[in-house]
Amino acid sequence: MTSGIHHITAITRKIQANVDFYVGFLGLRLVKRTAGFEDAQQLHLFYGDGAASPGSLVTFLAWEDGSLGRVGHGAPSEISFAIAPDAVGFWLTRALKFNIKLAGPAQEFGEPVLRLTDPDGVIVKLVGVEDDDSPWVWWPDGGIAEADAIRRLRGATILSEKPEETADFLTRHMALQASGTEGSIQRLVSDAGDIIDVRNASGFWTAAPGTGTIDHVALRAPDRAQVEAVHKALVADNAGEMNMHDRQYFYSLYVREPGGTLIELASDGPGFATDESIETLGTQLFIPKHFKADHDALRVMLPQFGLPGEERVTYRDLPFVHRIHMPEKWDGSTLVLLHGTGANETAMLPFGRTAAPNAMLIGIRGRATDEGYPRFFRRFTQTTFDQKEIRSEAEAFVAFVEELGPAYGVDPERLAFVGYSNGGNMIGAVMQLYPKLIRKAVLLRSMNVLEDRPAVDLSGVAVLSLTATDDFYAALAPELEERLQDAGADLTTRKLDANHGIGPEDEDITRAWLVEKGLGSVAEV
């Protein structure tokens, strides 16, 4: 059977920084961009050599602004790439030039090793490998001379509390052979010459999934038939829970080795050129076919990024976690979108893109956690809310909005706010507490949450309020609408034959209203 490593998959918190490191600094080729096969709202990027060869691939799932994981036993701890031994000096100089955290060079198993740290804290080793004649395809657009370029994966390090059992599992089922030991590390080698280092991690803490961690190591099989044969052998060996999936570009088996690390066995074929030519690999975003949701909506929810030399959004550190989605042709308008209970900064982006096709979209994440769900402020009952937190979060929201111009070039005259449910309640509260901040607002299924009634002047402010007949909160919306109108706001109200959820009619009405208020074009309606 073909042996060796097919790919290694890790998790990143900031996809732009990840692209800049693996493409811009390491010179790898972005060979595929997809939505996650398990979660279509999660971007999945694949990097490799010039031909996306099995054995050259490192992949990242994007958990934008997600929680940090923990490296420990039951998971991989390092990724290593093969380079020519003479290239170590080049990479040392390059790392110093680009201010990349590094350690070494040092000798490991007789090979020079330079340890780098990627933007998420993942350890990336560059290993000088003598007489390496493994096939690989240089990527000239990577900006690294062929003599110095990364050639392929060298291997991975697995932390295990049961190192002997881990090594035995990999040699019996994944066609690796024991090669030697150095300190607490047992080295396993494949026919292809790449390696798995099993490190004795007895006494370490347990790994926890999250950003900055390596999710799994995928080993190689020549075809689906071999994957299925290994599955049959694992079943006979009572190897525990397993599953198999057609990942379109390869067929996969997933199983955990006795120490807990997730191991994948992936077929070499059909490969990454099934939906793109070799020349155009990595240029299109693909949504796996098994997802039935609106693919255009899913694309809006996935984070955008730019390859080296391409235009990109440089995110600023502002009071609220946020996601920006830029249209193909920005007309200078901006929508700030606030989600409802339990959602996040991506939830309202599809609504915003339909309502304003050429606007910059800025989705923000509420900072309060109530009953385990993100919100913009806590509630005590269905109709009573934490007044102190409303005011403190409104103050932070003001600071966020005031930074949008300097940070992202937002024009206050072409800015509107859209809030759904708890997000709409937040907008309504901010308008009463800081009447000069918001000039155009769309409130979807919203109510008043302020117990006090500030005396404010909202003349010159335009508000669209959309309520629904089959909605508990519809009876509570008039109080907010009355407050805004009494303060001088230009109020438009509509009650839809709908429930608390929002749909195409909300989008159509919002789009027409935005056009009327100068934040769109007639052609978009």
Stockholm file with secondary structure:
# STOCKHOLM 1.0

chainA/1-525         MTSGIHHITAITRKIQANVDFYVGFLGLRLVKRTAGFEDAQQLHLFYGDGAASPGSLVTFLAWEDGSLGRVGHGAPSEISFAIAPDAVGFWLTRALKFNIKLAGPAQEFGEPVLRLTDPDGVIVKLVGVEDDDSPWVWWPDGGIAEADAIRRLRGATILSEKPEETADFLTRHMALQASGTEGSIQRLVSDAGDIIDVRNASGFWTAAPGTGTIDHVALRAPDRAQVEAVHKALVADNAGEMNMHDRQYFYSLYVREPGGTLIELASDGPGFATDESIETLGTQLFIPKHFKADHDALRVMLPQFGLPGEERVTYRDLPFVHRIHMPEKWDGSTLVLLHGTGANETAMLPFGRTAAPNAMLIGIRGRATDEGYPRFFRRFTQTTFDQKEIRSEAEAFVAFVEELGPAYGVDPERLAFVGYSNGGNMIGAVMQLYPKLIRKAVLLRSMNVLEDRPAVDLSGVAVLSLTATDDFYAALAPELEERLQDAGADLTTRKLDANHGIGPEDEDITRAWLVEKGLGSVAEV
#=GR chainA/1-525 SS CCCSEEEEEEEESCHHHHHIIIIIITCCEEEEEEECSSCTTSEEEEEESTTCCTTSEEEEEECTTCCBCBCCBTEEEEEEEEECGGGHHHHHHHHHHTTCCEEEEEEETTEEEEEEECTTSCEEEEEECTTCCCCCCCCGGGSSCTTTSCCEEEEEEEEESSHHHHHHHHHHHSCCEEEEEETTEEEEECTTSCEEEEEECTTCCBCBCSBTSEEEEEEEESSHHHHHHHHHHHHHTTCCCEEEEECSSEEEEEEECTTSCEEEEEEEEECGGGSSCGGGTTSSEECCTTCCSCHHHHHHHSCCCCCTTSCCCCCCCCSSCEEEECCSSCCSCEEEEECCTTCCTTTTHHHHHHHCTTSEEEEECCCEEETTEEESSCBSSSSCBCHHHHHHHHHHHHHHHHTHHHHHCCCGGGEEEEEETHHHHHHHHHHHHSTTTCSEEEEESCCCCCSSCCCCCCTTCEEEEEEEEECGGGGGHHHHHHHHHHTTCEEEEEEEEEESSCCHHHHHHHHHHHHHTTSSCGGGC
#=GC SS_cons         CCCSEEEEEEEESCHHHHHIIIIIITCCEEEEEEECSSCTTSEEEEEESTTCCTTSEEEEEECTTCCBCBCCBTEEEEEEEEECGGGHHHHHHHHHHTTCCEEEEEEETTEEEEEEECTTSCEEEEEECTTCCCCCCCCGGGSSCTTTSCCEEEEEEEEESSHHHHHHHHHHHSCCEEEEEETTEEEEECTTSCEEEEEECTTCCBCBCSBTSEEEEEEEESSHHHHHHHHHHHHHTTCCCEEEEECSSEEEEEEECTTSCEEEEEEEEECGGGSSCGGGTTSSEECCTTCCSCHHHHHHHSCCCCCTTSCCCCCCCCSSCEEEECCSSCCSCEEEEECCTTCCTTTTHHHHHHHCTTSEEEEECCCEEETTEEESSCBSSSSCBCHHHHHHHHHHHHHHHHTHHHHHCCCGGGEEEEEETHHHHHHHHHHHHSTTTCSEEEEESCCCCCSSCCCCCCTTCEEEEEEEEECGGGGGHHHHHHHHHHTTCEEEEEEEEEESSCCHHHHHHHHHHHHHTTSSCGGGC
//
